[in-house]
Amino acid sequence: MTETFVYLEEGTFQQGIGSGLTLVDFYADWCGPCRMLTPVLEEVGKELDGKATIAKIDIDKAQAIASSFQVTSIPTLVLFKDGKEVGRLVGLRDKDTIKEFVLASENG
């Protein structure tokens, strides 16, 4: 079984979002809604297999990146296309909302 998520850090972030569609989950281990979002993102990742990468970045370990993208509340999902931000969702969302959000950007 392949890993559902790519875990990014400050040193790997730019490379991780550099090509294609990447949905980055800005999260923290202590955040309850973030933990609730993880199984939802696992399902989204399986359904979008090959269309988008699902990545996670811990804001406590990557404060500079969280700050540079003005992530002020978590969970925040930021969608990147070829390294550029194309949209974001803040807060706990359901699978269909996240999937439609990603697919709309793929086609847009």
C-alpha positions in Angstrom: 0.0 0.0 0.0 1.3 3.4 -0.9 1.5 6.3 1.5 -1.5 8.6 1.2 0.3 11.7 2.2 3.5 13.4 1.4 4.9 15.0 4.5 6.6 18.3 3.8 9.0 20.3 5.9 10.6 23.7 5.4 13.5 22.1 3.4 11.2 20.1 1.0 8.2 22.5 0.7 9.0 24.3 -2.6 10.0 21.0 -4.3 6.8 19.4 -2.9 4.5 21.9 -4.4 6.5 22.6 -7.6 4.7 20.6 -10.2 1.1 19.5 -10.8 -1.7 19.9 -8.3 -0.8 19.7 -4.6 -3.3 20.1 -1.8 -1.4 21.1 1.4 -3.0 20.5 4.8 -1.5 22.9 7.3 -2.1 21.2 10.6 -0.8 20.6 14.1 -0.9 17.4 16.2 -2.7 19.1 19.0 -5.5 20.3 16.8 -8.8 18.3 17.1 -10.4 19.3 13.8 -7.0 18.6 12.1 -7.1 15.0 13.4 -10.7 14.7 12.2 -9.7 15.9 8.8 -7.0 13.3 8.3 -9.3 10.3 7.4 -11.3 12.6 5.1 -8.1 13.5 3.2 -7.1 9.9 3.0 -10.4 9.2 1.2 -9.9 12.2 -1.1 -6.4 11.1 -1.8 -7.6 7.7 -2.9 -10.3 9.1 -5.1 -8.0 11.6 -6.7 -5.2 9.1 -7.2 -2.9 10.5 -9.9 -4.8 13.8 -10.3 -3.4 15.6 -7.2 -0.9 15.1 -4.4 -2.1 15.4 -0.8 0.6 16.9 1.4 0.7 17.7 5.1 2.9 20.3 6.8 3.0 20.7 10.6 2.8 24.4 11.4 4.6 23.9 14.7 7.7 22.5 12.8 7.4 24.9 9.8 6.4 28.2 11.3 8.1 30.2 8.6 6.1 28.6 5.8 2.8 28.9 7.7 3.6 32.5 8.3 4.6 33.2 4.7 1.2 31.8 3.5 -0.6 33.7 6.3 -2.1 30.6 7.8 -3.8 31.9 11.0 -6.2 29.1 11.8 -6.0 25.4 11.2 -6.8 23.2 9.5 -6.2 25.2 6.4 -6.0 23.5 3.0 -4.1 25.4 0.4 -4.2 24.2 -3.2 -1.1 24.8 -5.3 -0.8 24.3 -9.1 2.8 24.2 -10.4 4.0 26.0 -7.2 1.4 28.8 -7.2 -1.5 29.1 -4.8 -4.8 28.7 -6.6 -7.2 28.5 -3.7 -7.7 27.6 0.0 -10.3 26.2 2.4 -10.2 27.0 6.1 -11.7 24.7 8.7 -13.0 21.2 8.7 -14.7 20.2 5.4 -16.3 17.1 4.0 -14.9 14.8 1.4 -17.1 16.0 -1.5 -16.4 19.7 -0.8 -12.6 19.1 -0.9 -12.8 16.9 -3.9 -14.8 19.4 -5.9 -12.4 22.2 -4.8 -9.4 20.3 -6.1 -11.1 19.1 -9.4 -12.4 22.7 -10.2 -8.8 23.9 -10.0 -7.6 21.0 -12.1 -9.9 22.1 -14.9 -9.7 25.8 -14.4 
